[in-house]
Amino acid sequence: MAQVLVINSSNTGSGKTLLAAHLAVMLSRDYKVAVADSLKDESQLANFIAKRYNLNLVKNYHLPVPQYYALKKDTLNEISKEFDVIILDSPESEYFKYADIFVTPLHSEEGINSLSSKNSLYASLIWEAKKQRAALGKSAFRWVACLNDDYTPEQLGLLEQNAKFLGFAVSPVLQNRNEYKLGLEQGLTVLDKDQPELKTLFDLPDLYARRNLKKIAEFIWQNK
């Protein structure tokens, strides 16, 4: 049965799709990985994966490519036995209860406010998902907040305080790096550049970006 990773937050521009795409590529090296979103308009995640398929076909690359699905009512039931990991990018709250790991990227004041208050609507949705999961006889999911912005010491202190109360862990910061954004646009990531045909494109910023991603991934899967 697949491990389900849900990536969701209450505000836009927090890096949800960026993180979903890069984690999917990282995991696809060793596991069968599916990604899904429920966007009704053009999906950035679907475009990213389509570009990777095209690079493998046209340039004879050997990029690991996760399988993309449009998230619908029965998607998880249909594919859960086919894959090792399923990553849901920005799903509706009805899917929260299926998470084995739940990641909340935080950006801007709006993002951190969603977890800085013990009575916030967003925190209530997560708590409800935990109760629904318990009712299904499943263990509680690991909840990780991933910062994608610079916050004041006061904001970080309040976040750490609420982390204990609400039950989430704060991961290393997802740095705001141009290398990540270019990856989404081109279908390539810094994780791909150790392949022979791409090594000439690898530089020092790519190294730092890759180290950053690996630290976050290791933290997310801690104790899993």
N, C-alpha and C positions, 0 to 999 in steps of 0.2 A: 504494500500500500504506500502511495506517495506521501512524502512530507510536503505539507502545504505552507508556503510562505506568503503572507499577506503584507503588501506595502501600501500604506494609506496614511493620509494626514488631512487636516481640516483646511489647509490653505494651498493655493496654487504656487507654482514656482519653487516647491520645496525639494525637488530632485527625485520624486517618486519614480518616474519612468527611467531616468538616468540610472538610478540605483538598481531597478528591476533588470534593465538590459545588461548592465555590467556583471551583476551577480549571476545572471543566467548564463552568460558567456563563460564566466569562471567555473561554474559548476558543470557545464556541458563537456568539459574536458574529461571528466571521470564518470558522469552520470547521465541518464536519460532525463532531459529537462523540458518541461513545457511552460510557456508563459501565456497569460490570458488577460485581456482587459475587456471592458464592456462599453468602450467608446462608440458612440453612434456616428460620429464624424470620422475624419481621417485619423488613424491611429499611428502615433509616432513610433510606438513599439513594433507594430506590424511592418512599417516601412523600414525600420532598422534591420529586422530579420530578413526581409525580402532582399535588401541590399547585400547581406552576407551570402545568401543563396546565389545571387547574381555574380558576386566576386569569385565564388568557388567555380561557377560554370564558365565564366568568361576568361578569368585570369588563372584558372587552375590552382587556386589557393586551396588550403585544407583547413579552413576555419571551422571550429565547432559551432553548430547552428542549433539553437533550441527550436522546438516546434511551437508555432503560434496558434492560438485559438481565440475566437470571439467568445467572450464569457456569456453563457446563457444559462437558463435554469438547470439543465441536466449535464452541463459540461463536466463538472467535477466527477460525477458518478460515471460518466462515459470514459474518462481518461485516467482515473486514479490508479488503475491496475497496470497501465501501460508505461508509467513514468516513475522515476525515483523521486523527483522533485517537481512541484508545480508552483509557479510564482504568479500571484494575482496582483496586477498593477491597478491601484485605485478602484477597487471593487466597491459596490454598494454595501451598506452595513449588514445586509442579510447574509453576506458571505463571511463576516468576521468570525463566526462561531466555528468555521472549518479550519481556522489557522492552527498550525502547530507552532509557528513562530510569527509574531506580529511586529512589523517595523513601522515606526512613525517618524519620517523625516520632518524636521522643524526648520522653518525659515521665517524671518521677519518677526515683528512683535506679535502679529496675529498667531503665528505658529507656536511660539513659546507660551503665549497666554492660554492656548488650548490645554496645556498641561500644568500651568502654574496655579490654576484654581482647582481645588478639590471638588468643586461642584460644577465643573464645566460640562457642557453638553457632550463634548467629544469623549471625555473621560467616562461619562455615563454610558455611552455607546459601547465602549470597551468592556466596562463592567458587566453590562447586559450580555455581551457575547460570551464572557467567561461563565456566567450563570447558565446560559443556553448550552454551552459545551459540557458543563458539569451534569446537566440534566440528561445529556446523551451518554453519560458514563465515560467521558473522555477526560484526560488530565488537562490541567490549565496550560495555556500556551505561554511561551516565553515572550515577553513584551519588551521591545528595545526602542528607545528614542534616539534618533540619529541627527545631530545638529548639522545644519547646512548654512550657517550664518555666524556672525560675530555677535556675542551677547555680553552684557555687562556682568561683572562679578556678582552683583546683586541678583540679576536674573538667573544666573547659573546656580547661585546658592538656593534660591527658592525652588528651582527645578529639581535639584538634588534632594531637597527636603521633601518635595511632593513625590519623588520617585519611590521613596520608602513607603509612603502612605498609599499610593495608587498601585504600586507593584511593577514598575518598569525599571529598566537599567539604561544608563546613558552611555552610548557607544563613542568611540573616537569620532572626531568631526569629519564629515564629508566635505573636503575642501572644495572651494569654488575654483575649479581649474578648467582652463580652456580645452585641455586635452580630452576631458570627458565629453564636452559638448560637441567637439569635432567628431568624436567617435559615433555619436548618435546620428550625425548628419551623413557620415560616410559609410557606415556599416562596419567600421573598424574600431577597435579599442586598443588601449595601451596594453591590454592583456594578450593581444594577438602578435605583438611585435617581437616575440622571441622565436617566431617561425622563420625559417631560412630566407624565404622570399621577401620578408618584411623587415629584417634586421637593420637594413640600411636606413630605415625611417626612425629607428629608436634613438632617443636622445635623453639627456638628463631630466628634463621635466616629465617625460614619460616614466622614468624610473621612480620618481617621487610619487607620481599619480598612482602607479601600480602598487607601491608599498602602502599607500593610504587605503586603497581598496581592499588589500589583503588583510590589513589590520581590522577594518570594519567587518569583513566576512568572518574572520576568526572570532570576533566578539559576538556576532549575531548567532553563530552556531555553537557558542560555548555551552558546555554541558548537554549537548544534543548528540 
